[in-house]
Amino acid sequence: MDPVLLGYLGGINFGRGAVGSPLGEQVDLTKLVGVNLASSHTYKDPSGEQYYSMGTSLMSGPKYHIIKTPTTPSGKAQDALKKAVILTTISSSWKTSMSYYHSFGMSENYIVFIEQPLVVSAVKLATSQVKGHSMRDCMNWSPEELNKFFVIEKSTGKILRAKYKSKEPFFLFHHINTYEENNQLVVDVVAFDSPDIIDKLYLKKIRNNELSSKDPGYGRRFVLPLPTEKDFPIGENLVTLKTTATAVKNGDIIQVTPQILSEPGYELPTVSRTVFGKKYRYYYACGLYDPGAFTNAMKVTNNLSQLLKVDVETGDVKTWKENEFTYPGEVQFVPCPGSASEDDGILLATVTDVRKGEPDFLLVLDAKSFTELARAEVTVHIPNVIHGIFLSNS
């Protein structure tokens, strides 16, 4: 499969459900918790005592599983995953297929899984290696299905009875952040109107500068009213927060429409770990390849690859950009020790310079002002980074 496309489709690890740790260990989740596929993203609970991840099993019909794994004194993936348990199981909406997913949302008390209408055929997937098909060949976009939001209580594994469904279909890789406010669940994602972004990432297209501004990604805020003892009224907007997002009950479905958080043209959102799962104000993202407000296209004048900081309260956006030859990757937020404000810290991003003889570098930005503090140039090539991690020495 095309390596660039594979990087993005890595939202589900294939084969026997093996996952790796930063130390290079590999653990077979099929043997430990019975899942055949695993999400790329794992989240640490703010309590610091549990990790949560997602997986899919195929043997008795496609099912999604939320997996809870405790931390261990040894810090070894093998030791932790031996104690992993399935918190809850959600049956797929299709008998022989399942939704593609790359991540999920998590607040202090809830987990949110969005089943999207990019449908992966389990039958095609099982025979893909024999027939020489890629994962993309096993996918089908079914927008008439819309998106379903499943909300799970972390303390019990209970799936909330409310049925949430989007008014319009969308595709996503990444959740920005999820938090609770006034008995409502705010779910922020970077979403696209279709999965066309996948087909833009074939290496041949990127090498030939076949860039398209069609269907860029951008931040969208959904608000899910949490059930109470009283039934929701029919036909009324159930959202009481200060937002243009709506949630209206029609029959037994709560139909949700999003607030648009900024103009489009970016991916790979990041928030400070200090506000993960909590009410927050800022997220950071990367412009990537597509021509757009924040993206790089060397054939388009003054359209430079940018990093950006979005203020979800005001809609203001700050950007950093170098020139049309430099491509920054995903940013990592590092809070200052004892930081008093959410954006008190630095941002780290690797930057690839495509010019011959020009060095790639690690960029250091002040998160508050979004101005450059320093850069560390290297003599080796840094491929454009889709995901990374910052590990402190403490």
C-alpha positions as a Python dict, from the first residue, in 0.01 Angstrom:
ca = {
    (1, 'M'): (0, 0, 0),
    (2, 'D'): (110, 358, -60),
    (3, 'P'): (318, 461, 248),
    (4, 'V'): (163, 807, 287),
    (5, 'L'): (-189, 670, 261),
    (6, 'L'): (-98, 387, 498),
    (7, 'G'): (14, 642, 755),
    (8, 'Y'): (-333, 792, 770),
    (9, 'L'): (-516, 461, 746),
    (10, 'G'): (-313, 346, 1044),
    (11, 'G'): (-616, 433, 1255),
    (12, 'I'): (-675, 61, 1269),
    (13, 'N'): (-385, -181, 1315),
    (14, 'F'): (-436, -500, 1119),
    (15, 'G'): (-337, -861, 1142),
    (16, 'R'): (-360, -1016, 1485),
    (17, 'G'): (-433, -702, 1680),
    (18, 'A'): (-71, -643, 1777),
    (19, 'V'): (25, -309, 1925),
    (20, 'G'): (363, -165, 2012),
    (21, 'S'): (490, 47, 2299),
    (22, 'P'): (745, 333, 2290),
    (23, 'L'): (1001, 77, 2412),
    (24, 'G'): (949, -145, 2109),
    (25, 'E'): (751, -421, 2279),
    (26, 'Q'): (473, -591, 2085),
    (27, 'V'): (165, -739, 2245),
    (28, 'D'): (-106, -954, 2080),
    (29, 'L'): (-442, -804, 2182),
    (30, 'T'): (-627, -1092, 2020),
    (31, 'K'): (-496, -1324, 2290),
    (32, 'L'): (-538, -1077, 2573),
    (33, 'V'): (-880, -919, 2510),
    (34, 'G'): (-1003, -1085, 2191),
    (35, 'V'): (-984, -789, 1952),
    (36, 'N'): (-862, -820, 1594),
    (37, 'L'): (-817, -450, 1517),
    (38, 'A'): (-704, -162, 1737),
    (39, 'S'): (-732, 216, 1730),
    (40, 'S'): (-417, 423, 1690),
    (41, 'H'): (-506, 648, 1983),
    (42, 'T'): (-492, 553, 2349),
    (43, 'Y'): (-581, 807, 2620),
    (44, 'K'): (-464, 832, 2977),
    (45, 'D'): (-735, 914, 3228),
    (46, 'P'): (-679, 1244, 3415),
    (47, 'S'): (-665, 1037, 3735),
    (48, 'G'): (-348, 879, 3597),
    (49, 'E'): (-463, 529, 3693),
    (50, 'Q'): (-615, 401, 3369),
    (51, 'Y'): (-561, 404, 2995),
    (52, 'Y'): (-851, 372, 2752),
    (53, 'S'): (-836, 243, 2395),
    (54, 'M'): (-1067, 92, 2132),
    (55, 'G'): (-1065, -231, 1940),
    (56, 'T'): (-1286, -432, 1705),
    (57, 'S'): (-1357, -805, 1702),
    (58, 'L'): (-1478, -983, 1389),
    (59, 'M'): (-1532, -1350, 1472),
    (60, 'S'): (-1899, -1333, 1582),
    (61, 'G'): (-1998, -1030, 1379),
    (62, 'P'): (-1822, -691, 1397),
    (63, 'K'): (-1826, -534, 1744),
    (64, 'Y'): (-1648, -231, 1889),
    (65, 'H'): (-1489, -261, 2232),
    (66, 'I'): (-1375, 3, 2479),
    (67, 'I'): (-1067, -136, 2654),
    (68, 'K'): (-952, -24, 2999),
    (69, 'T'): (-591, -86, 3098),
    (70, 'P'): (-442, -1, 3439),
    (71, 'T'): (-103, 157, 3479),
    (72, 'T'): (169, -68, 3623),
    (73, 'P'): (476, 5, 3839),
    (74, 'S'): (703, -157, 3580),
    (75, 'G'): (584, 73, 3302),
    (76, 'K'): (596, -220, 3057),
    (77, 'A'): (320, -261, 2798),
    (78, 'Q'): (326, -640, 2845),
    (79, 'D'): (253, -611, 3219),
    (80, 'A'): (-18, -348, 3176),
    (81, 'L'): (-202, -517, 2891),
    (82, 'K'): (-216, -847, 3080),
    (83, 'K'): (-459, -666, 3312),
    (84, 'A'): (-661, -504, 3032),
    (85, 'V'): (-1038, -558, 3041),
    (86, 'I'): (-1322, -473, 2806),
    (87, 'L'): (-1527, -194, 2963),
    (88, 'T'): (-1814, -221, 2716),
    (89, 'T'): (-1908, -364, 2376),
    (90, 'I'): (-2104, -193, 2097),
    (91, 'S'): (-2244, -396, 1809),
    (92, 'S'): (-2176, -260, 1463),
    (93, 'S'): (-2472, -112, 1276),
    (94, 'W'): (-2390, -352, 990),
    (95, 'K'): (-2390, -732, 1003),
    (96, 'T'): (-2074, -791, 803),
    (97, 'S'): (-1909, -447, 811),
    (98, 'M'): (-1787, -189, 1062),
    (99, 'S'): (-1706, 178, 1077),
    (100, 'Y'): (-1355, 302, 1016),
    (101, 'Y'): (-1223, 491, 1318),
    (102, 'H'): (-892, 646, 1413),
    (103, 'S'): (-969, 797, 1754),
    (104, 'F'): (-1248, 858, 2004),
    (105, 'G'): (-1345, 1125, 2256),
    (106, 'M'): (-1302, 1117, 2632),
    (107, 'S'): (-1420, 1355, 2906),
    (108, 'E'): (-1385, 1318, 3282),
    (109, 'N'): (-1682, 1080, 3307),
    (110, 'Y'): (-1766, 966, 2953),
    (111, 'I'): (-1623, 813, 2638),
    (112, 'V'): (-1766, 909, 2299),
    (113, 'F'): (-1741, 685, 1995),
    (114, 'I'): (-1863, 820, 1659),
    (115, 'E'): (-1965, 547, 1419),
    (116, 'Q'): (-1918, 707, 1079),
    (117, 'P'): (-2047, 606, 736),
    (118, 'L'): (-1704, 509, 600),
    (119, 'V'): (-1780, 138, 613),
    (120, 'V'): (-1514, -136, 608),
    (121, 'S'): (-1627, -473, 473),
    (122, 'A'): (-1510, -752, 704),
    (123, 'V'): (-1537, -1004, 418),
    (124, 'K'): (-1318, -797, 185),
    (125, 'L'): (-1076, -729, 468),
    (126, 'A'): (-1038, -1100, 546),
    (127, 'T'): (-948, -1178, 184),
    (128, 'S'): (-752, -860, 107),
    (129, 'Q'): (-406, -1013, 138),
    (130, 'V'): (-494, -1307, -85),
    (131, 'K'): (-653, -1085, -350),
    (132, 'G'): (-392, -810, -324),
    (133, 'H'): (-635, -542, -212),
    (134, 'S'): (-544, -244, 5),
    (135, 'M'): (-750, -132, 302),
    (136, 'R'): (-893, 148, 89),
    (137, 'D'): (-1035, -117, -146),
    (138, 'C'): (-1233, -258, 148),
    (139, 'M'): (-1400, 75, 226),
    (140, 'N'): (-1728, 219, 105),
    (141, 'W'): (-1865, 568, 173),
    (142, 'S'): (-2236, 543, 264),
    (143, 'P'): (-2342, 900, 351),
    (144, 'E'): (-2710, 804, 376),
    (145, 'E'): (-2620, 623, 699),
    (146, 'L'): (-2513, 946, 877),
    (147, 'N'): (-2299, 946, 1195),
    (148, 'K'): (-2405, 787, 1523),
    (149, 'F'): (-2270, 906, 1859),
    (150, 'F'): (-2236, 644, 2133),
    (151, 'V'): (-2177, 776, 2487),
    (152, 'I'): (-2037, 539, 2750),
    (153, 'E'): (-2005, 593, 3125),
    (154, 'K'): (-1645, 531, 3224),
    (155, 'S'): (-1736, 423, 3576),
    (156, 'T'): (-1982, 149, 3472),
    (157, 'G'): (-1939, 83, 3100),
    (158, 'K'): (-2306, 163, 3052),
    (159, 'I'): (-2406, 294, 2709),
    (160, 'L'): (-2642, 589, 2750),
    (161, 'R'): (-2992, 523, 2617),
    (162, 'A'): (-3008, 847, 2415),
    (163, 'K'): (-2964, 797, 2039),
    (164, 'Y'): (-2762, 1076, 1880),
    (165, 'K'): (-2728, 1110, 1505),
    (166, 'S'): (-2579, 1383, 1285),
    (167, 'K'): (-2801, 1580, 1047),
    (168, 'E'): (-2536, 1563, 774),
    (169, 'P'): (-2270, 1294, 720),
    (170, 'F'): (-1906, 1368, 795),
    (171, 'F'): (-1572, 1189, 807),
    (172, 'L'): (-1311, 1230, 1079),
    (173, 'F'): (-974, 1108, 1192),
    (174, 'H'): (-928, 1311, 1509),
    (175, 'H'): (-1116, 1433, 1811),
    (176, 'I'): (-993, 1768, 1942),
    (177, 'N'): (-1132, 1749, 2295),
    (178, 'T'): (-1445, 1640, 2485),
    (179, 'Y'): (-1584, 1784, 2808),
    (180, 'E'): (-1897, 1814, 3020),
    (181, 'E'): (-2083, 2135, 3098),
    (182, 'N'): (-2433, 2187, 3244),
    (183, 'N'): (-2531, 1823, 3188),
    (184, 'Q'): (-2425, 1843, 2824),
    (185, 'L'): (-2133, 1679, 2650),
    (186, 'V'): (-1926, 1898, 2418),
    (187, 'V'): (-1758, 1694, 2144),
    (188, 'D'): (-1506, 1883, 1928),
    (189, 'V'): (-1360, 1716, 1619),
    (190, 'V'): (-1173, 1800, 1300),
    (191, 'A'): (-1408, 1672, 1031),
    (192, 'F'): (-1449, 1654, 654),
    (193, 'D'): (-1766, 1636, 448),
    (194, 'S'): (-1640, 1315, 285),
    (195, 'P'): (-1337, 1080, 305),
    (196, 'D'): (-1179, 1232, -7),
    (197, 'I'): (-877, 1328, 207),
    (198, 'I'): (-774, 961, 201),
    (199, 'D'): (-745, 954, -177),
    (200, 'K'): (-548, 1281, -179),
    (201, 'L'): (-270, 1109, 17),
    (202, 'Y'): (-151, 865, -247),
    (203, 'L'): (222, 920, -287),
    (204, 'K'): (194, 963, -665),
    (205, 'K'): (-48, 1252, -623),
    (206, 'I'): (168, 1427, -365),
    (207, 'R'): (483, 1389, -577),
    (208, 'N'): (300, 1533, -878),
    (209, 'N'): (161, 1826, -680),
    (210, 'E'): (-191, 1707, -754),
    (211, 'L'): (-332, 1916, -472),
    (212, 'S'): (-701, 1985, -436),
    (213, 'S'): (-888, 2236, -225),
    (214, 'K'): (-1200, 2020, -229),
    (215, 'D'): (-1340, 1924, 111),
    (216, 'P'): (-1086, 2061, 362),
    (217, 'G'): (-1101, 1965, 729),
    (218, 'Y'): (-1200, 2204, 1006),
    (219, 'G'): (-1310, 2213, 1368),
    (220, 'R'): (-1673, 2129, 1442),
    (221, 'R'): (-1840, 2136, 1783),
    (222, 'F'): (-2125, 1898, 1862),
    (223, 'V'): (-2321, 1924, 2187),
    (224, 'L'): (-2498, 1615, 2322),
    (225, 'P'): (-2760, 1670, 2597),
    (226, 'L'): (-2716, 1402, 2863),
    (227, 'P'): (-3028, 1206, 2964),
    (228, 'T'): (-3210, 1278, 3290),
    (229, 'E'): (-3510, 1115, 3456),
    (230, 'K'): (-3739, 1329, 3240),
    (231, 'D'): (-3780, 1264, 2870),
    (232, 'F'): (-3648, 1523, 2627),
    (233, 'P'): (-3918, 1739, 2464),
    (234, 'I'): (-3979, 1682, 2092),
    (235, 'G'): (-3884, 1946, 1835),
    (236, 'E'): (-3696, 2184, 2066),
    (237, 'N'): (-3327, 2275, 2067),
    (238, 'L'): (-3193, 2097, 2375),
    (239, 'V'): (-2859, 2282, 2379),
    (240, 'T'): (-2841, 2554, 2644),
    (241, 'L'): (-2472, 2643, 2613),
    (242, 'K'): (-2341, 2950, 2432),
    (243, 'T'): (-2298, 2791, 2090),
    (244, 'T'): (-2464, 2765, 1751),
    (245, 'A'): (-2458, 2385, 1777),
    (246, 'T'): (-2805, 2231, 1809),
    (247, 'A'): (-2961, 1908, 1929),
    (248, 'V'): (-3327, 1844, 1845),
    (249, 'K'): (-3522, 1530, 1930),
    (250, 'N'): (-3730, 1385, 1645),
    (251, 'G'): (-3900, 1059, 1741),
    (252, 'D'): (-3643, 858, 1935),
    (253, 'I'): (-3344, 1025, 1764),
    (254, 'I'): (-3163, 1337, 1884),
    (255, 'Q'): (-3038, 1506, 1569),
    (256, 'V'): (-2722, 1713, 1618),
    (257, 'T'): (-2574, 1989, 1404),
    (258, 'P'): (-2234, 2144, 1471),
    (259, 'Q'): (-2089, 2485, 1540),
    (260, 'I'): (-1805, 2566, 1299),
    (261, 'L'): (-1500, 2660, 1507),
    (262, 'S'): (-1286, 2824, 1237),
    (263, 'E'): (-1230, 2852, 865),
    (264, 'P'): (-1118, 2523, 705),
    (265, 'G'): (-785, 2382, 596),
    (266, 'Y'): (-605, 2180, 868),
    (267, 'E'): (-571, 1855, 1061),
    (268, 'L'): (-381, 1695, 1353),
    (269, 'P'): (-536, 1889, 1645),
    (270, 'T'): (-363, 1912, 1983),
    (271, 'V'): (-464, 2054, 2322),
    (272, 'S'): (-270, 2097, 2642),
    (273, 'R'): (-276, 1782, 2854),
    (274, 'T'): (-376, 2001, 3149),
    (275, 'V'): (-720, 2056, 2989),
    (276, 'F'): (-768, 1719, 2819),
    (277, 'G'): (-1123, 1602, 2895),
    (278, 'K'): (-1208, 1939, 3049),
    (279, 'K'): (-1347, 2271, 2933),
    (280, 'Y'): (-1076, 2442, 2732),
    (281, 'R'): (-1009, 2745, 2516),
    (282, 'Y'): (-731, 2668, 2267),
    (283, 'Y'): (-636, 2397, 2024),
    (284, 'Y'): (-341, 2378, 1787),
    (285, 'A'): (-326, 2218, 1442),
    (286, 'C'): (-127, 2180, 1120),
    (287, 'G'): (-205, 2293, 766),
    (288, 'L'): (-63, 1985, 587),
    (289, 'Y'): (-78, 1963, 207),
    (290, 'D'): (-407, 2089, 63),
    (291, 'P'): (-447, 2441, -76),
    (292, 'G'): (-653, 2637, 174),
    (293, 'A'): (-640, 2896, 447),
    (294, 'F'): (-359, 2723, 640),
    (295, 'T'): (-200, 2486, 391),
    (296, 'N'): (98, 2447, 163),
    (297, 'A'): (76, 2440, -216),
    (298, 'M'): (396, 2537, -392),
    (299, 'K'): (206, 2636, -707),
    (300, 'V'): (-18, 2879, -521),
    (301, 'T'): (125, 3222, -438),
    (302, 'N'): (134, 3318, -69),
    (303, 'N'): (-23, 2988, 33),
    (304, 'L'): (224, 2861, 290),
    (305, 'S'): (214, 2558, 514),
    (306, 'Q'): (113, 2684, 855),
    (307, 'L'): (68, 2588, 1215),
    (308, 'L'): (-229, 2746, 1385),
    (309, 'K'): (-379, 2822, 1724),
    (310, 'V'): (-758, 2845, 1744),
    (311, 'D'): (-940, 3027, 2024),
    (312, 'V'): (-1272, 2842, 2055),
    (313, 'E'): (-1427, 3125, 2260),
    (314, 'T'): (-1357, 3410, 2017),
    (315, 'G'): (-1285, 3229, 1690),
    (316, 'D'): (-951, 3410, 1659),
    (317, 'V'): (-672, 3222, 1483),
    (318, 'K'): (-295, 3278, 1514),
    (319, 'T'): (-57, 3124, 1262),
    (320, 'W'): (310, 3045, 1215),
    (321, 'K'): (454, 3001, 867),
    (322, 'E'): (801, 2995, 710),
    (323, 'N'): (791, 2964, 328),
    (324, 'E'): (643, 2749, 53),
    (325, 'F'): (922, 2490, 89),
    (326, 'T'): (876, 2407, 456),
    (327, 'Y'): (618, 2162, 588),
    (328, 'P'): (560, 2148, 964),
    (329, 'G'): (422, 1832, 1118),
    (330, 'E'): (201, 1770, 1419),
    (331, 'V'): (265, 1997, 1718),
    (332, 'Q'): (319, 1875, 2074),
    (333, 'F'): (223, 2100, 2366),
    (334, 'V'): (460, 2105, 2664),
    (335, 'P'): (324, 2301, 2964),
    (336, 'C'): (554, 2517, 3172),
    (337, 'P'): (607, 2378, 3524),
    (338, 'G'): (347, 2535, 3752),
    (339, 'S'): (177, 2705, 3457),
    (340, 'A'): (-105, 2939, 3558),
    (341, 'S'): (-288, 2953, 3223),
    (342, 'E'): (-390, 2697, 2963),
    (343, 'D'): (-154, 2827, 2693),
    (344, 'D'): (145, 2880, 2924),
    (345, 'G'): (394, 2649, 2758),
    (346, 'I'): (579, 2570, 2438),
    (347, 'L'): (490, 2392, 2117),
    (348, 'L'): (726, 2150, 1945),
    (349, 'A'): (699, 2062, 1577),
    (350, 'T'): (937, 1904, 1331),
    (351, 'V'): (965, 2095, 1003),
    (352, 'T'): (1064, 1939, 671),
    (353, 'D'): (1237, 2162, 413),
    (354, 'V'): (1207, 2014, 63),
    (355, 'R'): (1490, 2223, -85),
    (356, 'K'): (1817, 2043, -152),
    (357, 'G'): (2084, 2138, 98),
    (358, 'E'): (1846, 2315, 339),
    (359, 'P'): (1825, 2163, 689),
    (360, 'D'): (1513, 2021, 848),
    (361, 'F'): (1460, 2135, 1206),
    (362, 'L'): (1270, 2110, 1532),
    (363, 'L'): (1067, 2426, 1584),
    (364, 'V'): (999, 2569, 1931),
    (365, 'L'): (705, 2811, 1958),
    (366, 'D'): (575, 3013, 2250),
    (367, 'A'): (222, 2875, 2286),
    (368, 'K'): (78, 3201, 2420),
    (369, 'S'): (210, 3444, 2157),
    (370, 'F'): (260, 3178, 1888),
    (371, 'T'): (599, 3323, 1801),
    (372, 'E'): (921, 3133, 1739),
    (373, 'L'): (1154, 3090, 2037),
    (374, 'A'): (1416, 2866, 1881),
    (375, 'R'): (1489, 2596, 1627),
    (376, 'A'): (1726, 2299, 1631),
    (377, 'E'): (1856, 2219, 1283),
    (378, 'V'): (1961, 1864, 1199),
    (379, 'T'): (2177, 1714, 926),
    (380, 'V'): (1941, 1426, 853),
    (381, 'H'): (1609, 1426, 671),
    (382, 'I'): (1293, 1441, 884),
    (383, 'P'): (990, 1303, 697),
    (384, 'N'): (674, 1511, 737),
    (385, 'V'): (536, 1393, 1070),
    (386, 'I'): (176, 1279, 1110),
    (387, 'H'): (203, 1182, 1478),
    (388, 'G'): (461, 1220, 1751),
    (389, 'I'): (504, 1218, 2127),
    (390, 'F'): (692, 1425, 2384),
    (391, 'L'): (850, 1231, 2670),
    (392, 'S'): (997, 1423, 2963),
    (393, 'N'): (1298, 1287, 3152),
    (394, 'S'): (1110, 1295, 3482),
}
